[in-house]
Amino acid sequence: MCNVWFSYRDGDDVLKSVSIRVQQGEFLALIGQNGSGKTTLAKHLLGLLHPREGKVLIRGEDIHGKPVGEIARRVGYVFQNPDHQIFSATTREEISYGPRNLQLGEAEIVRRTERAMERFDLKVHAEQQPATLSFGTRRKVALASIYAMDPQIWILDEPTGGLDWRSEQATMTLLHELNEAGKTIVLITHDMRIVAEHAKRCIVMSEGRVVAIDETRRIMEQAGVLEITPPQVWRLACAFDLQPLSLTAEEFCWEYGRRLATESEISVSRS
Amino acid sequence: MHDTDPRVKLLMLVLTVVLLLVFQNLWIMLASWLLILILHRSAKVPRDRIRFLLRALLPVTILMPLIWVIFYPAGEVVISIGFINIRGESLAQGLTVALRIQAMTFAIFAVLFTTDTDTLMQGLVRLRMPYSWGLMLSLALRYVPNFANSYSSIHQAQQARGLEYESTRGLKRVREMMPVLVPMIIGSFRSSEQMSIALEARGFGVPGVRRTYLSVIRFRALDWVLVALGLIVAMALLALNLAYGFGTDPIAIFP
C-alpha cells in the first residue's frame, strides 16, 4: 500500500498518506483506537474501498479497477459482525456460497464445504438455519465460509469479539495453523493480550496515520508514546522489574521462575 | 424553516399534497417543483441530499412520460419516432405526473430534513397521535441512516465472498440481491426486538404515566401568520380551480 489517502464522501481524510508493506506468510496485527482507520485500511486490501490517491498492490499488482470478487480469490475478509453475511437456509449452503461464487466445480465445492464444516465442528449444524445458531457458532460459520474459499491472505476484523475463552482459543489456534501453512494473517483487534500472544509484527494507527510499524515486543516497549495499553502480563512484568519483559503468561512464568531460581541458586531448564 | 413549529410544517405539507393532487397543469407543477427546491436550498439542505433524491427519483421521472406517451395517447402528434407518435397532451400529462411525484417527495423530505425527530414526534403527539405511534415513527426515521449503513456493511461482506449483482437486471438481480436483503431483514428483526426490550426495561408503556419533555414546542406569532397565510393561499387556489378551471388543463393554465 503506497501513499494511500482516503475520505468518505464530503468527509475528512480517514487515511492520510498510509504506506505499509505486508510480507507473505506473516502474522500481523493492526491496532489503534476506535476511529483510527484500521477497518478502512483493511477494506482497501480487498478493493471494497478505493484510495483517492495512492496505490494498493497485491504481489506487485495494482488492484485498482479489479472486481472485488476476483480479489476475493486471494484475500479473505472476515467481518466483525457475522450476521452481516449469514443469509442461507442451511449452514451447508451458507459455507458453500463463497466457493460457488468462485465458480469452482461442484465436486470441489462439496469437498471444501465438508472440510470447512469438519474443521469448525459445524457438521452437527449442517442442515440447521445458521441465523438461529448461537453467536459463537454464527461466528464459526462466518470463519468457515472464508475458510472454504481458501484465500492466501486472511483479514480478520475483531474475530474474537464476544467469544468465550474456549472459542477464542479455537479461533486463534486456527489462525496459527493457517499461518504455519503459509497464509498471511492480518488481525484487527483491540485485545492487546491476543496481539502480544500471537502477532509477530504490529501496525499502530492513530487518526488515519500509521504511527508505528515494528515487532510486537518493540511496540509494547513504546506503549506509552503510542498511547496503547500493553497486556496485563506485560504490566505485571514491569511491576516485578523482569527483564526481558513478558509478552505471554508462559514467558512471565519462565522469567519469574528463573529469577526465583537465581535468588535461591537453583538451576532450572525452560522445559 | 428549521425553527417553524412542526405542526405548521405538517399542515403545510398536507395543503401542498392536496394542491399537487388537485392541479393537472404542467406549468403549475413545474413552478411548484421549483418552489419546493428553492425552499430546500433556503433551508440549507445539503446539496448531496438533494442530488440523492433527484437520483433516486430519476427512474420514475423518465418512466412516467414514457408510459403516458405510449399508453395514453391524447392531443396532436408533435414528433414521430419510428412507430411511436409523441402527442403534446400525453407528454404534458406524463411530465406533470413525474413532477408531481418529485414535488411531493421533496415536500415530505423538506419537513424531514428540517425537523428534529423528537420535535416531529412531539408535534404529532400534540396533534392527538398516541405517544407510542409517534415514538414508532420517530424511531423508524432515526433508523434510516442505520439501515443505510447496515446495507453498506452487508453488501461489502457479501462482496468479500464474491457477490456481484451490479451487472444483472430484473428478477435475476432481485435473486442475486438475496444475500444482502436476508441479513438486513434478520438484522432488523433482531434490533427491533432488542429495542423493544430496552424500551420496556426503561419503563416505556408504564400505565398512568403522563409524559413530559425536556423542551416543549410552542406556537409563536410567526407560526400563526404562516398557518393563516397557508390556508388563505390554499383556499384561494382551490377556489380559482373550482370556479375558473385554474390548472385543470394539462398545458393551458386557464382553459
Contacts between the chains, C-beta under 8 A, distances in Angstrom:
chain1	res1	chain2	res2	distance
A	9	B	48	6.9
A	10	B	46	7.9
A	10	B	48	6.1
A	43	B	156	6.9
A	46	B	159	8.0
A	46	B	160	5.8
A	48	B	156	4.8
A	48	B	159	6.2
A	48	B	160	6.9
A	67	B	164	6.2
A	68	B	159	4.3
A	68	B	160	6.8
A	68	B	162	7.9
A	68	B	164	7.5
A	69	B	159	7.0
A	69	B	162	4.2
A	69	B	163	7.1
A	69	B	164	4.9
A	72	B	159	7.5
A	72	B	160	5.7
A	72	B	161	6.5
A	72	B	162	5.0
A	73	B	162	8.0
A	76	B	160	7.3
A	77	B	157	7.7
A	77	B	160	4.1
A	79	B	153	7.1
A	79	B	156	7.5
A	79	B	157	4.5
A	79	B	160	7.2
A	81	B	153	7.2
A	83	B	183	6.0
A	83	B	186	6.8
A	83	B	187	5.8
A	83	B	190	7.2
A	84	B	150	7.7
A	84	B	153	5.1
A	84	B	154	4.6
A	84	B	157	4.2
A	84	B	183	5.8
A	84	B	187	7.7
A	85	B	154	7.2
A	85	B	157	4.3
A	85	B	158	6.2
A	85	B	161	6.6
A	85	B	179	7.6
A	85	B	183	6.5
A	86	B	183	6.1
A	86	B	186	7.5
A	87	B	158	8.0
A	87	B	178	6.4
A	87	B	179	4.7
A	87	B	180	7.8
A	87	B	181	7.8
A	87	B	182	3.6
A	87	B	183	5.2
A	87	B	186	7.7
A	97	B	161	6.0
A	97	B	179	7.0
A	98	B	161	4.2
A	98	B	162	5.9
A	101	B	161	6.0
A	101	B	162	2.8
A	101	B	163	6.4
A	101	B	164	7.9
A	102	B	162	5.8
A	131	B	186	5.2
A	145	B	161	6.4
A	146	B	160	7.9
A	146	B	161	7.5
A	149	B	161	6.9
A	149	B	162	7.6
